[in-house]
Amino acid sequence: MKQLKYFCLIMILLTACSPVYSPYIFDRTAELKTQSINLLDKASEPYDKQSAKIRLLQDELESIRLQEEMRKHNKLKVKEWHAMLDSTGYLLNGTFAKWQRDTVLTETFLKLQRKLVGEAFDLMQETEKQRLK
């Protein structure tokens, strides 16, 4: 009987420590990926023409990053969001910063960035999906 109590206690603790899948976060990440790629498709136009949409998207991305920081056992996802939103990095906010500096971006550069940003979003979704297992 005592062993059963210990077993139950251990199972409760393990369950409490494991990250919980969030369908909202999974779906929202997919939506933000689509919005981000669509906005990058316009980066051959002057930055100023899209600056309001960029700021709005950045606010939405920041909001989900903050939500991710509040979730327990979520260090990996928080690191992924920080990489995505680092304006000195090579992912989304880094691309927006370059777009702002250069005014327009070349199609060759954008092709690569769409692929990198898309794969980074896919990785975040895969990290979330792993919580189902």
N, C-alpha and C positions, 0 to 999 in steps of 0.2 A: 504494500500500500504506500509506503514511504517513497519507494522508487517511482511509482506512478505520479506522485505529487511533484517530485523533482523533474520528471520527464515533462509534465504539463507546464511547470514553471519555465523550464528551458525553452519549450516550444513557444510560449507566450513572449518571452524575451526575444527570441529570434524573429518572431513575427513583428514585434514592435520595432526592431532595429532595421528591418528591411524596407527599402524604399517602396513607395506605393505608386502604381501606374496612374497617370492622369489622362483620361481621354481628352479633356479640355486642352491641356498643354500639348498633347500630340497633334490635335486638329489645328490649334492656333499656330503651332510651328509650321505646319503645312501651308496655312493661309499666308503667313508672313514670308515664307519662301517664295510663293507665287507673286506676292506684291513686290518683293525685293528684285526678283528676276525681271518682272515687267518694268520696273523703274530703271534697272540697268540697261534694258533694251533702248531706253531713251537717252543714254549717256553720250550719244553722238551729237545730241543737241546741246546748246549752251546750258551750263549748270543753273544759271539764274532762272531759266524758264521752268525748271523742275524743283527749285529750292523749297517751295512750300510743301510739296509732296514728300520730299526727302525728309524734311523736319517732322512731318506728321508720322512717317514711317519710323523714323528714329525714336520718336516718343512711344510708339506702340512696341517697338523692340525693347526699349528700356523698361517699359511696364512689365513685359513678360520676364525679362531678366530679374527684376526685383521679385516677382512671384517665385521664380526658381530659387532665389536666395533664401526665401522664407520656408521652403520645403526641407524636411529633414533628410539627411543622408543623400545630399545632392551636390557634393563638391565637384564631381566630374561635369555635370551639366552646367554648373555655374562657370567653370573654367571654359567650357565650350562657348557659352554666351559672351564671356569677356573677350575671347579671341575674335568672335564675330563682330563685336562692337568696339574693338580697339581702333581708334582713328589713326594710329601710327602703324597698324598691322597691314596684313595683305588680304583681309576678307572684306566684309561689306562696308563698315565705316571707314576703313582704310581706302577703299575704292571711292567712296563718296568724297573723302578729303582730297584725293588725287583729282577727281572730277572738278572739284571747286578750284583747286590750284591751276589746273590746265584748261579750264573752261569747257573743253570737249575731250572725249576719249576716242581712241581709234578702235575700229571694229575688231582688229586682231587682238588687242588688249582685252576688249569686252568679251570676246568669245572665251578666253581663258578665265576671266573673272566670273562669268556666269557659271562656268563649270565648277570652279573652286567654291563659290558661294553656295551653289546648289548642293554640292557634295557635303559641305559643312552642315547645311540644314538637314540633309539626309542622315548624317551621323547623329545629330541631336535627336532626330525622330527615332533612330535605331536604338539609341541609349535609353530613350523613354520606353520603347517597345520591349526592351530586355527586362523590364520590371514585371512583365506579365508572366515570366518564367519562374 
